[in-house]
Amino acid sequence: MLSSVFIVPNGTFIAELIAFVIVLVVVARYILPPLNRMLSERQEAIRAELAAADAAKADAQAADEDRRAALEHARAQAREIVERARRTAERLAEEARDRGQREYDRMVTSADAEARLARQRALEEAAQQLGELVVEVVERIIKREVDAAAHRDLIQEAVDALAAEAGSPGAAAAAATDAEQ
C-alpha cells in the first residue's frame, strides 16, 4: 500500500529528480549565460536603434525648421525684390513722364519760336513788298523817279504803319533795316 501512495518517493522519482537537477544545472551553466548575453545584446541594439531614431527625428525636426526658415527667408527676399522692382518701375515711369514733358515743352517752345520767326519773316517780306509797292505808286503819281532819301522815308513810313497794325515795333525796325539794304 505504501507503494501506491504518490507522496512517498520511489526509485523512478528519485532518478527523475536527479535527471531534472542535472538538466537544470546544464541549462543554467551552459545555456542561460549565452542566452542572457544575446538578450542583453539585443536589448542594447534596440536601445541604440531607439536612440538613433530619436536623434533622426530630432535631426528631421531641425531640418524641417531650417527648411521653413529658409523658405520664409526666400519669401522675404522675393517680396523685397518685387518691391524693389515696383519702385524701379515707378521711378522709370516717372522719369519717362518727365522726359516726355520736357520734350513736349521743348517742342512747344521750339514751335513758338518758329512761329514767331515765321511771323517776323512774313512781316518783313510784307513790309518790303509794301515799300516797293509804295514806291511804284508814288512814281506813277508823280511820274518821276523818287530819289534815295525819299525812297527810304516812304519805306520807313510803310514799315511803321505795318508795325503799328501788327503791334511789333522790333519787327518793324528789322524790316526797315532790310528794306534799306
Secondary structure by P-SEA (a helix, b strand, c coil): ccccccccccaaaaaaaaaaaaaaaaaacccaaaaaaaaaaaaaaaaaaaaaaaaaaaaaaaaaaaaaaaaaaaaaaaaaaaaaaaaaaaaaaaaaaaaaaaaaaaaaaaaaaaaaaaaaaaaaaaaaaaaaaaaaaaaaaccccccaaaaaaaaaaaaaaaaaaaccaaaaaaaaaaaac
